[in-house]
Amino acid sequence: MPVEDRFAGKVALVTGAGSGIGRASATRLAAEGAAVVAADIDEASAGETVEQLRAAGGRAAAVAVDVSDPASVEAAVAVAVREFGGLDLAVNNAGVGAEPEPVGRLSVAGWDRVIAVNLSGVFYCMRAEIPRMLERGGGAIVNISSVMGVVATPTASAYAASKHGVVGLTKAAALEYGGQGIRVNALGPGFMVTPVKGQRARSEDVVGGLRAQHALGRLGQHTEIAAAVSFLLSDEASFITGSMQLVDGGFTAR
Ligand SMILES: NC(=O)c1ccc[n+]([C@@H]2O[C@H](COP(=O)([O-])OP(=O)(O)OC[C@H]3O[C@@H](n4cnc5c(N)ncnc54)[C@H](O)[C@@H]3O)[C@@H](O)[C@H]2O)c1
């Protein structure tokens, strides 16, 4: 359940906020009192998220962003400053799936796109967010990785490399900024009820197989990830930084 006013007076940026985990995280943070900048490459979907947040009494603004473009990311962070006066919290969540191919057949363009969005995108976001957080005396960041940040599956090389990369990037940033009041953590969701856009649709057989790989025997709900995002951003997690928190229904326990 949302914790009332946990983030009162705080400003949050959520990338990929038009869908899935990003929308659920934006919804949760707004319900807990944060002013939310909902950023997505699909501006209409970010706008829908904002309409929902406002209808529920939240403060929110939508912005179009391509996280693989550093200038676009700078502009999105500037919206947080212009609309709400600064930035305290960030959920660097935007991500894409890849074509399922073994390394020997994966296209260079496919590799480049996944790394550009899933890994360089998180770098561009933190690079733009951290100076704004320092102006406020600190902040908290959650970078959305995946179970593919600690294990891999065949035909998911680019995705797994990007998500492992997010974990290393998170640790380095946590070490660099811990002394200045900024906590940085990675979060590794297990498989969600809906795949990341760009991944091949799942057959019933595939879904059944995936369920069986989770100790809980089911896939994850976006709200279950949002709850962990909220915890990691909150003062309840004041001694947690540089960590990779798995929220995976036991996927990596085997
Ligand atoms: N769905 C899963 O099973 C799963 C599991 C583990 C981790 N994840 C990770 O969680 C994050 C969110 O995934 P989701 O399941 O909510 O996927 P989703 O496809 O429902 O949502 C991702 C959002 O990111 C946006 N986006 C894509 N490229 C972008 C770009 N270049 N700039 C800005 N926005 C962009 C999309 O428009 C979309 O709204 C991703 O990083 C994904 O890798 C997902």
The ligand as a Gaussian input file, in Angstrom:
#p B3LYP/6-31G(d) Opt

LIG

0 1
 N        8.920000      -6.711000     -18.668000
 C        9.806000      -7.479000     -18.060000
 O        9.617000      -8.716000     -17.964000
 C       11.040000      -6.865000     -17.450000
 C       11.847000      -7.689000     -16.642000
 C       13.012000      -7.161000     -16.097000
 C       13.366000      -5.854000     -16.343000
 N       12.579000      -5.080000     -17.134000
 C       13.033000      -3.702000     -17.391000
 O       12.101000      -2.797000     -16.839000
 C       12.086000      -1.578000     -17.590000
 C       10.657000      -1.257000     -17.997000
 O       10.158000      -2.332000     -18.763000
 P        8.592000      -2.587000     -18.991000
 O        8.367000      -4.042000     -18.841000
 O        7.786000      -1.628000     -18.192000
 O        8.547000      -2.268000     -20.557000
 P        7.540000      -1.384000     -21.452000
 O        7.952000      -1.643000     -22.846000
 O        6.124000      -1.664000     -21.035000
 O        7.886000       0.101000     -21.013000
 C        9.093000       0.717000     -21.388000
 C        8.815000       2.179000     -21.698000
 O       10.054000       2.779000     -22.092000
 C        9.793000       3.610000     -23.204000
 N       11.019000       3.770000     -24.004000
 C       11.570000       2.867000     -24.849000
 N       12.662000       3.406000     -25.421000
 C       12.816000       4.643000     -24.907000
 C       13.751000       5.683000     -25.108000
 N       14.771000       5.554000     -25.972000
 N       13.610000       6.826000     -24.392000
 C       12.584000       6.972000     -23.543000
 N       11.645000       6.043000     -23.330000
 C       11.765000       4.884000     -24.004000
 C        8.690000       2.905000     -23.991000
 O        8.001000       3.810000     -24.847000
 C        7.825000       2.361000     -22.849000
 O        6.810000       3.263000     -22.492000
 C       13.023000      -1.807000     -18.767000
 O       14.295000      -1.248000     -18.492000
 C       13.123000      -3.320000     -18.856000
 O       14.322000      -3.736000     -19.460000
 C       11.421000      -5.547000     -17.669000

